[in-house]
Amino acid sequence: MTAGSLGDLPEWDLSVFYSSIEDPAIDQDMERAKELAEQFEADCKGKLAEIAARSGDEMAEIVRRYEELEDLMGRIGSYAGLSYAGDTTDPARQKFYGDVQEKLTTASLHMLFFSLEMNKIDEAVLEEALKSEKLAYYRPWLEDLRKERPHERSEEIEQLFHEKHVTGAAAWNRLFDETISGSRYEIDGEELSIEQTLNLLQGADAELRKKAAGALSKTFAKNLSIFTLITNTLAKDKDTYDRWHNFEDIADSRHLSNRVEREVVDALVDSVRAAYPRLSHRYYAMKAKWLGVEKMHFWDRNAPLPQADTRDIPWDEAKTTVLDAYSKFSPELSSIAEEFFDKNWIDGAARPGKSPGAFSHPTVPSAHPFVLINYQGKIRDVMTLAHELGHGVHQVLAAPNGALMAPTPLTLAETASVFGEMLTFKDLLAKAETPEKRQIMLAGKVEDMLNTVVRQIAFYTFERQVHELRKEGELTSEQISAIWMSVQEESLGEAIDLEGGYENYWTYIPHFIHSPFYVYAYAFGDCLVNSLYAVYEEAEEGFQQKYFDLLKAGGTKHHSELLAPFGFDATDPAFWQKGLAVIERFIDELEEMDKA
C-alpha cells in the first residue's frame, strides 16, 4: 500500500496466477501448455471435417480442449502483462514479459491450424454437427469464426504472420510503452512522470498548467523521431496485413473484430462530426468566457472552473462515492465492484515506470479481472475509477461464458464502463446544494463527454488520414503533426488556441499504437449509454434485468440482438442523434444558467 495525502492506495495482488516472476510454476505451466498444444495438434490436425461428420459431441470435446488451452495460455500471458504494466522500466520485468510472449507464440503455433481448418468444414456438415447440444453451446463462437473466412490465408502464411508478430508489431508496441514510461518532464527543477505531468493540466494553477504543457511539448519533441518511426512502421505493418487478408478499408479488420458493420461506424462518425459546432465549439466558447478570455490556450481546455472545488479527494471517499452510486442502481452491481477493493484487484497509485492511463484487464475466466488506474485525487480520477470498475463488473458477469465467448466486442465493452460513470455523475449531481455547484458538475460532465465522444472521433479521423497517407510512402513528423492539428482544429473550434507546442501531442496516445481504430468504441459506448440511461430514467420496468442480461451475454450475441430489447437500432442515424442530444441538452442548461 502507498501512503500519502490521498490515503492508502492499493497495489494489486497477482498471486491468483503466480507468487512472483521467479515462480517455478510459470515454467511448469508454460511447458504443460506447449505439450498440450503439441498433443492437440497431433490428435486433431487434418481430422476436423471427419470428426464433425462423425459426431457433434466429439467435436464439442475438441472445442473444449482448445478453450482450456486458451485459458491456460491466457493465464500466463495475463500475469506477464500485468507484472510488466506495474513497472515497464524494470529490466527483469521487461525480460520476463518478452520471454513469455515468445514462448506463448511458439506454443500457440501448434493451435493455429484449428480455426483455419474449422472454417474449411462444409456448412451442411457443421450444421448437422450443431444438432449436438454440447456443440450448440459454442454456436455463437463458431458463427463469429465463420465471419473470418474471407480474410484467412493458408496455414503457412498465417503461421508466418503469427510468428513474426513478436518481432514486428509487438516489439514496436513495447518500444512505445518503455519510451513513454521512461520519459521524464521537468517542471521547476523536478522531474515528473507523464501521468503526474498530465494531471497538472487539470489543476487550478494556470501558470503550472502552462509549465506542464511546455514540459510535455519539450519531451515529446525530443522523442519525436522515435514516435514517428513507430507510427510509420506500425501503419505499414497493418497495411501489409490488411492487403494479405483481403480487407478493403483500413478500419475493416477492427470492425470485424468488433462485430460491427462499417456503415454503422460511418453513421456514428458522420453524426458526431456534424455535431461539432453544436457541442464542442459551443461549449469551449462558453468556457473561454467563464475563464475571462476570448480564446483558451490548449493547456486550459480541461482546467477547472474558477469557483470549482479543487481539493484532493481521498481514495476512501472515491471508493464510497462509486460504490454508493452503483448500489442505488443495483446492490448486486455494487457488491461485485466492492470485491475489487476487498480482494486487492486494483493497482491505484501513480508511480514512475507504471503504465500510464487506466484499464481493466479481463485476464481469463478461471481467474478474474484486474484494474489499473493512476489515482491522483481529482474528480476525473473518481470518474475513471467508476469507468474501470464498470469494465470489471462486466468482465466478471461475462466470464461464465468461457474463454472463447466471454470477450465482448469493443463497441459494447464500453457500455458498462460509461454507464458506471453516468451513475456516479448523476448521484453526485443530485447532491449539488447550489446552482453554482450544479453548474460546475454539469460542466465537468460535458467535458468528460466531449473527451469521450468528440475527442475520440477526432482521434479516429486522425488515424484514418495517417493510415491512408502512409500507403503513399513514409510520413515525416511534420506531416503527421499537420494532420493532428487539422483534426483538432476541426473538432475543438475557434475558442481554443492550439499554438505553442500542441502539434506533437499525438505522440503519447497509446490506442494509436496498441489498438488501431479502437477509439470509436468510446463514442459508440457514450452515445449508447446516453440512450440507455434515458430509458432507465423513464423508469421502464425490468430495465435492470435487461441491462444485466446485456452484460452477461459477453461475446455471445451481435449488437443488434443486445440492443433490440431496449428498442435501439445502431444502423439508424437517429439513434446516434438521440445519444448526442443528451450532451446538447446539458450544454443548453449551462447556457441558460449563464444567462440567469
C-alpha positions as CSV (number, residue, x, y, z in Angstrom):
1,M,0.0,0.0,0.0
2,T,1.1,3.5,-0.8
3,A,0.5,6.2,1.9
4,G,0.0,9.9,1.3
5,S,-2.4,12.7,1.4
6,L,-4.8,10.5,-0.7
7,G,-4.8,7.8,1.9
8,D,-3.6,4.2,1.4
9,L,-3.7,3.4,-2.3
10,P,-4.0,-0.3,-3.2
11,E,-1.5,-2.3,-5.1
12,W,-3.0,-5.4,-6.8
13,D,-2.3,-8.9,-5.6
14,L,-1.5,-11.1,-8.6
15,S,-1.0,-14.3,-6.6
16,V,-4.1,-15.8,-8.2
17,F,-1.7,-16.5,-11.0
18,Y,1.8,-16.9,-9.5
19,S,3.8,-15.8,-6.4
20,S,6.4,-13.8,-8.4
21,I,8.0,-13.7,-11.9
22,E,10.6,-16.2,-10.5
23,D,7.8,-18.7,-9.5
24,P,8.9,-22.1,-10.9
25,A,5.2,-22.8,-11.6
26,I,5.4,-20.4,-14.6
27,D,7.9,-22.6,-16.4
28,Q,5.9,-25.7,-15.5
29,D,2.7,-24.2,-16.9
30,M,4.5,-23.0,-20.0
31,E,5.9,-26.5,-20.6
32,R,2.5,-28.0,-20.0
33,A,0.9,-25.6,-22.4
34,K,3.4,-26.5,-25.1
35,E,2.9,-30.2,-24.5
36,L,-0.9,-29.9,-24.6
37,A,-0.7,-27.8,-27.7
38,E,1.5,-30.3,-29.5
39,Q,-0.8,-33.1,-28.4
40,F,-3.8,-31.2,-29.6
41,E,-2.2,-30.7,-33.0
42,A,-1.3,-34.4,-33.2
43,D,-4.8,-35.5,-32.3
44,C,-6.8,-33.1,-34.4
45,K,-4.9,-31.6,-37.4
46,G,-6.3,-32.8,-40.7
47,K,-9.2,-34.7,-38.9
48,L,-11.7,-31.9,-38.0
49,A,-14.0,-32.4,-41.0
50,E,-14.0,-36.2,-40.4
51,I,-14.8,-35.6,-36.6
52,A,-17.6,-33.1,-37.4
53,A,-19.2,-35.6,-39.8
54,R,-18.9,-38.4,-37.3
55,S,-20.1,-36.8,-34.1
56,G,-21.1,-33.3,-32.8
57,D,-20.4,-34.4,-29.3
58,E,-16.9,-35.4,-30.2
59,M,-16.4,-32.1,-32.0
60,A,-17.6,-30.3,-28.8
61,E,-14.9,-32.1,-26.8
62,I,-12.3,-30.8,-29.3
63,V,-13.5,-27.2,-28.9
64,R,-13.5,-27.6,-25.2
65,R,-9.9,-28.8,-25.2
66,Y,-9.0,-25.8,-27.4
67,E,-10.8,-23.5,-24.9
68,E,-8.9,-24.9,-22.0
69,L,-5.6,-24.3,-23.7
70,E,-6.7,-20.7,-24.5
71,D,-7.4,-20.3,-20.8
72,L,-4.1,-21.8,-19.6
73,M,-2.0,-19.7,-22.0
74,G,-4.1,-16.7,-21.2
75,R,-3.3,-17.0,-17.5
76,I,0.4,-17.0,-18.2
77,G,0.1,-14.1,-20.7
78,S,-2.1,-12.1,-18.4
79,Y,0.3,-12.4,-15.4
80,A,3.2,-11.3,-17.6
81,G,1.3,-8.4,-19.0
82,L,0.1,-7.2,-15.6
83,S,3.5,-7.6,-14.0
84,Y,5.0,-5.6,-16.8
85,A,2.4,-2.9,-16.5
86,G,3.3,-2.4,-12.9
87,D,6.8,-1.2,-13.9
88,T,7.6,-1.2,-17.6
89,T,11.1,0.2,-16.9
90,D,12.2,-2.7,-14.7
91,P,14.8,-4.8,-16.7
92,A,13.7,-8.1,-15.0
93,R,10.0,-7.5,-15.9
94,Q,10.9,-6.4,-19.4
95,K,12.9,-9.6,-20.0
96,F,10.2,-11.7,-18.4
97,Y,7.4,-10.1,-20.5
98,G,9.4,-10.6,-23.7
99,D,10.3,-14.2,-22.9
100,V,6.7,-15.1,-22.1
101,Q,5.5,-13.5,-25.3
102,E,8.0,-15.5,-27.4
103,K,7.2,-18.8,-25.6
104,L,3.5,-18.3,-25.9
105,T,3.8,-17.5,-29.6
106,T,5.8,-20.7,-30.1
107,A,3.3,-22.8,-28.3
108,S,0.3,-21.3,-30.0
109,L,1.7,-22.1,-33.4
110,H,0.5,-25.7,-32.8
111,M,-3.0,-24.4,-32.4
112,L,-3.0,-22.1,-35.4
113,F,-4.4,-24.8,-37.7
114,F,-7.6,-25.1,-35.7
115,S,-9.6,-22.1,-36.7
116,L,-8.4,-22.3,-40.3
117,E,-9.4,-26.0,-40.5
118,M,-12.7,-25.4,-38.7
119,N,-13.6,-22.9,-41.4
120,K,-13.0,-25.4,-44.2
121,I,-15.7,-27.7,-42.8
122,D,-18.7,-27.8,-45.2
123,E,-21.6,-25.7,-43.9
124,A,-24.1,-28.6,-44.1
125,V,-21.7,-30.9,-42.2
126,L,-21.2,-28.3,-39.5
127,E,-25.0,-27.6,-39.2
128,E,-25.6,-31.3,-38.7
129,A,-22.9,-31.5,-36.0
130,L,-24.5,-28.5,-34.3
131,K,-27.6,-30.6,-33.6
132,S,-25.4,-31.8,-30.7
133,E,-26.4,-29.9,-27.6
134,K,-22.8,-29.8,-26.4
135,L,-21.5,-28.3,-29.7
136,A,-24.5,-26.0,-30.0
137,Y,-23.3,-24.2,-26.8
138,Y,-20.4,-22.9,-28.9
139,R,-22.6,-21.8,-31.8
140,P,-22.0,-18.0,-31.2
141,W,-18.2,-18.6,-31.3
142,L,-18.4,-20.8,-34.4
143,E,-20.6,-18.2,-36.2
144,D,-18.1,-15.5,-35.3
145,L,-15.3,-17.7,-36.5
146,R,-17.1,-18.2,-39.9
147,K,-17.0,-14.4,-40.4
148,E,-13.2,-14.6,-40.6
149,R,-13.3,-17.0,-43.6
150,P,-13.0,-14.4,-46.4
151,H,-9.8,-13.0,-44.7
152,E,-7.9,-16.2,-44.0
153,R,-4.9,-17.4,-45.9
154,S,-3.1,-20.7,-46.0
155,E,-1.8,-22.1,-42.7
156,E,1.8,-21.5,-43.8
157,I,1.1,-17.8,-44.4
158,E,-0.9,-17.4,-41.2
159,Q,1.9,-19.1,-39.3
160,L,4.4,-16.6,-40.7
161,F,2.3,-13.6,-39.7
162,H,1.7,-15.1,-36.2
163,E,5.4,-15.9,-35.6
164,K,6.7,-12.5,-36.9
165,H,4.3,-10.7,-34.6
166,V,6.7,-10.8,-31.6
167,T,9.5,-9.1,-33.6
168,G,7.0,-7.0,-35.5
169,A,4.1,-5.0,-34.1
170,A,4.5,-6.4,-30.5
171,A,8.1,-5.2,-30.4
172,W,7.1,-1.7,-31.6
173,N,4.3,-1.6,-29.0
174,R,6.9,-2.4,-26.4
175,L,9.3,0.3,-27.6
176,F,6.5,2.8,-27.3
177,D,5.5,1.7,-23.8
178,E,9.0,1.8,-22.5
179,T,9.7,5.2,-24.1
180,I,6.6,6.7,-22.6
181,S,7.0,5.2,-19.2
182,G,10.7,6.0,-19.1
183,S,10.3,9.6,-20.2
184,R,10.5,12.5,-17.7
185,Y,9.1,16.0,-17.8
186,E,11.0,18.8,-16.0
187,I,9.0,21.4,-14.1
188,D,10.7,23.9,-11.8
189,G,13.7,21.5,-11.5
190,E,11.6,18.5,-10.6
191,E,11.3,15.5,-13.0
192,L,7.8,14.0,-13.3
193,S,6.3,11.0,-15.0
194,I,3.8,11.5,-17.8
195,E,0.8,10.8,-15.6
196,Q,1.9,13.4,-13.0
197,T,2.5,15.9,-15.7
198,L,-0.8,15.4,-17.5
199,N,-2.5,15.6,-14.1
200,L,-1.2,19.2,-13.8
201,L,-3.2,20.2,-16.9
202,Q,-6.3,19.6,-14.8
203,G,-5.1,21.7,-11.9
204,A,-6.3,25.2,-10.8
205,D,-2.8,26.9,-11.2
206,A,-2.8,28.5,-14.6
207,E,1.0,29.0,-14.6
208,L,1.6,25.4,-13.6
209,R,-0.7,24.2,-16.4
210,K,1.4,26.3,-18.9
211,K,4.6,24.9,-17.5
212,A,3.3,21.3,-17.7
213,A,2.2,21.9,-21.3
214,G,5.7,23.2,-22.1
215,A,7.4,20.3,-20.4
216,L,5.2,17.8,-22.3
217,S,5.9,19.6,-25.6
218,K,9.7,19.6,-24.9
219,T,9.9,15.9,-24.2
220,F,7.6,14.9,-27.0
221,A,9.7,16.9,-29.4
222,K,12.9,15.2,-28.0
223,N,11.4,11.8,-28.7
224,L,9.6,12.8,-32.0
225,S,11.8,10.8,-34.3
226,I,11.2,7.6,-32.3
227,F,7.4,8.1,-32.3
228,T,7.4,9.0,-36.0
229,L,9.3,5.8,-36.8
230,I,6.9,3.7,-34.6
231,T,3.9,5.2,-36.2
232,N,5.2,4.8,-39.8
233,T,6.3,1.2,-39.1
234,L,3.0,0.1,-37.5
235,A,0.9,1.8,-40.2
236,K,2.9,-0.1,-42.9
237,D,2.7,-3.3,-40.9
238,K,-1.0,-3.0,-40.7
239,D,-1.3,-2.2,-44.4
240,T,0.7,-5.3,-45.2
241,Y,-1.5,-7.5,-43.0
242,D,-4.7,-6.0,-44.5
243,R,-3.6,-6.5,-48.1
244,W,-2.7,-10.1,-47.5
245,H,-6.0,-10.7,-45.7
246,N,-8.3,-9.0,-48.2
247,F,-9.5,-6.1,-46.1
248,E,-10.8,-3.3,-48.3
249,D,-10.8,-0.4,-45.9
250,I,-8.1,0.4,-43.4
251,A,-10.5,0.0,-40.5
252,D,-12.3,-3.1,-41.7
253,S,-10.2,-5.5,-39.6
254,R,-11.2,-3.5,-36.5
255,H,-14.9,-3.5,-37.5
256,L,-14.7,-7.3,-37.9
257,S,-13.1,-7.9,-34.5
258,N,-15.8,-5.6,-33.1
259,R,-18.5,-7.4,-34.9
260,V,-19.9,-4.1,-36.2
261,E,-20.7,-3.1,-39.7
262,R,-18.7,-0.4,-41.5
263,E,-21.9,1.6,-42.2
264,V,-22.8,1.7,-38.5
265,V,-19.4,3.2,-37.6
266,D,-19.7,5.6,-40.6
267,A,-23.1,6.7,-39.4
268,L,-21.7,7.4,-35.9
269,V,-18.7,9.3,-37.2
270,D,-20.7,11.4,-39.6
271,S,-23.2,12.2,-36.8
272,V,-20.5,13.3,-34.4
273,R,-18.6,15.4,-36.8
274,A,-21.7,17.2,-37.9
275,A,-22.5,17.9,-34.3
276,Y,-19.1,19.5,-33.5
277,P,-20.4,23.1,-33.8
278,R,-23.4,22.3,-31.5
279,L,-21.3,20.5,-29.0
280,S,-17.6,21.2,-28.5
281,H,-17.4,24.6,-30.4
282,R,-20.3,26.0,-28.4
283,Y,-19.1,24.6,-25.0
284,Y,-15.5,25.8,-25.3
285,A,-16.6,29.3,-26.4
286,M,-18.7,29.4,-23.2
287,K,-15.8,28.1,-21.1
288,A,-13.4,30.7,-22.5
289,K,-15.8,33.4,-21.4
290,W,-16.0,31.8,-17.9
291,L,-12.2,31.9,-17.7
292,G,-12.3,35.6,-18.8
293,V,-10.5,35.2,-22.2
294,E,-11.5,35.3,-25.8
295,K,-9.5,32.2,-26.6
296,M,-8.3,29.5,-24.2
297,H,-4.8,28.1,-24.6
298,F,-4.8,24.4,-25.2
299,W,-3.4,23.7,-21.8
300,D,-6.6,25.3,-20.3
301,R,-9.0,23.0,-22.1
302,N,-9.5,20.8,-19.0
303,A,-8.8,23.4,-16.4
304,P,-11.3,23.6,-13.5
305,L,-13.7,26.5,-13.4
306,P,-12.7,29.4,-11.2
307,Q,-15.2,28.5,-8.5
308,A,-14.7,24.7,-8.7
309,D,-13.7,22.7,-5.6
310,T,-10.1,21.6,-6.4
311,R,-9.4,19.7,-3.2
312,D,-7.7,16.3,-3.4
313,I,-10.3,13.5,-3.0
314,P,-9.0,10.7,-0.7
315,W,-9.1,7.2,-2.0
316,D,-11.7,6.0,0.5
317,E,-14.0,8.8,-0.4
318,A,-13.7,7.9,-4.1
319,K,-14.4,4.3,-3.3
320,T,-17.5,5.2,-1.2
321,T,-18.8,7.6,-3.9
322,V,-18.6,5.0,-6.7
323,L,-20.0,2.1,-4.7
324,D,-22.9,4.2,-3.3
325,A,-23.8,5.3,-6.8
326,Y,-23.6,1.7,-8.1
327,S,-25.7,0.5,-5.2
328,K,-28.6,2.9,-5.8
329,F,-28.9,1.3,-9.3
330,S,-28.3,-2.3,-8.2
331,P,-26.9,-3.7,-4.9
332,E,-25.6,-6.7,-7.0
333,L,-23.6,-4.3,-9.2
334,S,-22.1,-2.6,-6.2
335,S,-21.4,-5.9,-4.5
336,I,-19.3,-7.1,-7.5
337,A,-17.5,-3.8,-7.7
338,E,-16.7,-4.0,-3.9
339,E,-14.8,-7.2,-4.5
340,F,-12.2,-5.3,-6.4
341,F,-11.3,-3.3,-3.3
342,D,-11.7,-6.1,-0.8
343,K,-9.6,-8.6,-2.7
344,N,-6.8,-6.3,-4.0
345,W,-7.8,-6.4,-7.6
346,I,-6.8,-2.8,-8.1
347,D,-3.5,-1.0,-8.6
348,G,-4.2,2.6,-7.7
349,A,-1.0,4.7,-7.2
350,A,0.7,6.7,-9.8
351,R,4.4,5.9,-9.7
352,P,7.5,6.1,-12.0
353,G,7.6,3.3,-14.6
354,K,4.0,2.2,-14.2
355,S,1.9,2.1,-17.3
356,P,0.1,5.4,-17.8
357,G,-3.7,5.7,-18.1
358,A,-6.1,3.2,-16.9
359,F,-7.6,-0.2,-17.8
360,S,-9.5,-3.2,-16.6
361,H,-7.8,-6.4,-17.8
362,P,-10.3,-9.3,-18.1
363,T,-7.5,-11.9,-17.8
364,V,-9.2,-15.3,-18.2
365,P,-12.4,-16.8,-16.8
366,S,-10.6,-19.1,-14.5
367,A,-9.2,-16.1,-12.7
368,H,-10.8,-12.6,-12.5
369,P,-10.2,-9.1,-13.9
370,F,-7.6,-6.6,-12.6
371,V,-8.0,-2.8,-12.7
372,L,-5.1,-0.3,-13.1
373,I,-5.5,3.4,-12.6
374,N,-3.2,6.2,-11.8
375,Y,-5.2,7.9,-9.0
376,Q,-4.2,11.4,-8.1
377,G,-7.3,12.7,-6.3
378,K,-9.1,14.7,-8.9
379,I,-12.9,14.3,-9.7
380,R,-11.8,12.9,-13.1
381,D,-9.9,10.2,-11.3
382,V,-13.1,9.3,-9.4
383,M,-14.9,9.1,-12.7
384,T,-12.1,6.9,-14.1
385,L,-12.5,4.6,-11.1
386,A,-16.2,4.4,-11.9
387,H,-15.4,3.7,-15.5
388,E,-12.9,0.9,-15.0
389,L,-15.0,-0.8,-12.3
390,G,-17.8,-0.8,-14.9
391,H,-15.5,-2.7,-17.2
392,G,-14.5,-5.0,-14.3
393,V,-18.1,-5.8,-13.3
394,H,-18.9,-6.5,-17.0
395,Q,-16.0,-8.9,-17.3
396,V,-17.0,-10.7,-14.1
397,L,-20.5,-11.2,-15.3
398,A,-19.4,-12.3,-18.8
399,A,-16.8,-14.8,-17.5
400,P,-19.1,-17.8,-17.2
401,N,-19.3,-17.8,-21.0
402,G,-15.8,-19.3,-21.0
403,A,-12.5,-18.2,-22.6
404,L,-13.9,-18.3,-26.2
405,M,-17.2,-16.4,-25.6
406,A,-16.6,-14.1,-22.6
407,P,-14.7,-11.4,-24.5
408,T,-17.1,-8.6,-25.5
409,P,-16.6,-6.7,-28.8
410,L,-15.1,-3.3,-28.1
411,T,-18.2,-1.4,-29.2
412,L,-20.2,-3.0,-26.4
413,A,-17.3,-3.4,-24.0
414,E,-17.6,0.4,-23.2
415,T,-21.2,0.1,-22.2
416,A,-20.9,-0.8,-18.6
417,S,-17.9,1.5,-18.0
418,V,-19.6,4.6,-19.4
419,F,-22.9,3.6,-17.6
420,G,-20.9,3.4,-14.4
421,E,-19.6,6.9,-14.9
422,M,-23.1,8.1,-15.6
423,L,-24.5,6.5,-12.4
424,T,-21.7,8.2,-10.4
425,F,-22.2,11.6,-12.1
426,K,-26.0,11.6,-11.6
427,D,-25.6,10.6,-8.0
428,L,-23.2,13.5,-7.3
429,L,-25.3,15.9,-9.3
430,A,-28.4,15.1,-7.2
431,K,-26.3,16.1,-4.1
432,A,-25.3,19.5,-5.5
433,E,-26.6,22.0,-2.9
434,T,-26.5,25.2,-5.0
435,P,-26.9,26.3,-8.7
436,E,-23.2,27.1,-8.8
437,K,-22.3,23.6,-7.7
438,R,-24.7,22.1,-10.2
439,Q,-23.1,24.3,-12.9
440,I,-19.6,23.0,-12.1
441,M,-20.8,19.4,-12.0
442,L,-22.6,19.8,-15.4
443,A,-19.6,21.5,-16.9
444,G,-17.3,18.7,-15.7
445,K,-19.6,16.0,-17.2
446,V,-19.9,17.9,-20.5
447,E,-16.1,18.0,-20.7
448,D,-15.8,14.3,-20.0
449,M,-18.4,13.5,-22.7
450,L,-16.7,15.7,-25.2
451,N,-13.4,13.9,-24.4
452,T,-15.2,10.6,-24.9
453,V,-17.2,11.4,-28.0
454,V,-15.8,14.4,-29.9
455,R,-12.1,13.8,-29.0
456,Q,-12.3,10.1,-29.8
457,I,-13.9,10.6,-33.2
458,A,-11.3,13.3,-33.9
459,F,-8.7,10.6,-33.0
460,Y,-10.4,8.2,-35.4
461,T,-10.3,10.8,-38.1
462,F,-6.6,11.4,-37.5
463,E,-5.8,7.7,-37.6
464,R,-7.7,7.3,-40.9
465,Q,-5.8,10.1,-42.5
466,V,-2.4,8.9,-41.3
467,H,-3.0,5.3,-42.4
468,E,-4.4,6.4,-45.8
469,L,-1.5,8.7,-46.5
470,R,1.1,6.2,-45.3
471,K,0.1,4.0,-48.2
472,E,1.7,6.5,-50.5
473,G,5.0,6.5,-48.6
474,E,6.7,7.2,-45.3
475,L,5.3,10.2,-43.4
476,T,7.5,12.9,-41.8
477,S,6.9,14.2,-38.3
478,E,5.7,17.5,-39.8
479,Q,3.1,15.7,-42.0
480,I,1.7,13.7,-39.0
481,S,1.6,16.8,-36.8
482,A,-0.1,18.8,-39.6
483,I,-2.9,16.1,-39.8
484,W,-3.2,16.2,-36.0
485,M,-3.6,20.0,-35.9
486,S,-6.1,19.9,-38.7
487,V,-8.4,17.4,-37.0
488,Q,-8.0,19.1,-33.6
489,E,-8.9,22.5,-35.0
490,E,-12.0,21.0,-36.7
491,S,-13.2,19.2,-33.6
492,L,-12.4,21.8,-30.9
493,G,-13.3,25.0,-32.7
494,E,-12.0,28.6,-32.7
495,A,-12.2,29.1,-28.9
496,I,-9.1,27.1,-28.3
497,D,-5.6,28.3,-29.3
498,L,-3.6,25.3,-30.3
499,E,-0.3,27.2,-30.9
500,G,2.7,26.8,-28.6
501,G,3.6,23.1,-28.7
502,Y,0.4,21.1,-29.3
503,E,1.4,19.8,-32.7
504,N,3.3,16.8,-31.2
505,Y,0.6,15.7,-28.7
506,W,-0.4,12.8,-31.0
507,T,2.8,11.0,-29.8
508,Y,1.5,9.9,-26.4
509,I,-1.9,8.3,-27.3
510,P,-1.4,4.6,-26.7
511,H,-4.5,3.5,-28.6
512,F,-2.9,4.5,-31.9
513,I,-0.1,2.1,-31.2
514,H,-1.7,-0.8,-29.4
515,S,-5.2,-0.9,-31.0
516,P,-5.5,1.0,-34.3
517,F,-9.1,2.4,-34.7
518,Y,-10.1,1.3,-31.2
519,V,-11.1,4.8,-30.3
520,Y,-14.5,5.0,-32.0
521,A,-15.7,2.4,-29.4
522,Y,-15.6,5.1,-26.8
523,A,-18.0,7.3,-28.7
524,F,-20.2,4.3,-29.6
525,G,-20.4,3.4,-25.9
526,D,-21.1,7.0,-24.7
527,C,-23.9,7.6,-27.2
528,L,-25.3,4.1,-26.5
529,V,-25.3,4.8,-22.7
530,N,-26.9,8.2,-23.1
531,S,-29.8,6.4,-24.8
532,L,-29.8,3.6,-22.3
533,Y,-29.8,6.0,-19.4
534,A,-32.8,7.9,-20.9
535,V,-34.7,4.6,-20.9
536,Y,-33.6,3.9,-17.3
537,E,-34.7,7.4,-16.1
538,E,-38.1,6.8,-17.7
539,A,-38.4,4.0,-15.0
540,E,-39.0,1.3,-17.5
541,E,-40.0,-1.8,-15.7
542,G,-37.4,-4.6,-15.8
543,F,-34.6,-2.3,-17.0
544,Q,-32.0,-3.6,-14.5
545,Q,-32.6,-7.2,-15.6
546,K,-32.3,-6.3,-19.3
547,Y,-29.1,-4.4,-18.5
548,F,-27.6,-7.4,-16.6
549,D,-28.6,-9.7,-19.5
550,L,-26.7,-7.5,-21.9
551,L,-23.6,-7.6,-19.7
552,K,-23.8,-11.4,-19.0
553,A,-24.0,-12.1,-22.8
554,G,-20.4,-11.3,-23.2
555,G,-19.5,-12.1,-26.8
556,T,-22.4,-14.5,-27.5
557,K,-24.7,-12.0,-29.2
558,H,-24.5,-9.4,-32.0
559,H,-25.0,-5.8,-31.0
560,S,-28.4,-5.8,-32.9
561,E,-29.6,-8.6,-30.6
562,L,-28.4,-7.0,-27.5
563,L,-29.9,-3.6,-28.2
564,A,-33.3,-4.8,-29.5
565,P,-34.8,-5.3,-26.0
566,F,-34.3,-1.6,-25.5
567,G,-35.7,-0.6,-28.9
568,F,-32.4,0.6,-30.3
569,D,-31.1,0.2,-33.8
570,A,-27.4,1.3,-34.3
571,T,-27.8,1.4,-38.1
572,D,-30.3,4.2,-37.8
573,P,-28.6,7.7,-37.7
574,A,-31.5,8.9,-35.4
575,F,-30.1,6.5,-32.8
576,W,-26.8,8.4,-32.7
577,Q,-28.6,11.8,-32.7
578,K,-30.5,10.7,-29.6
579,G,-27.3,10.0,-27.8
580,L,-25.7,13.3,-28.9
581,A,-28.8,15.2,-27.9
582,V,-28.1,14.3,-24.2
583,I,-24.8,16.2,-24.4
584,E,-26.6,19.0,-26.2
585,R,-29.2,19.3,-23.5
586,F,-26.5,19.6,-20.8
587,I,-24.9,22.4,-22.8
588,D,-28.3,24.1,-23.2
589,E,-28.8,24.0,-19.5
590,L,-25.3,25.5,-18.9
591,E,-26.2,28.3,-21.4
592,E,-29.4,29.0,-19.5
593,M,-27.6,29.2,-16.2
594,D,-25.1,31.5,-17.8
595,K,-27.9,33.9,-18.8
596,A,-29.5,33.8,-15.4
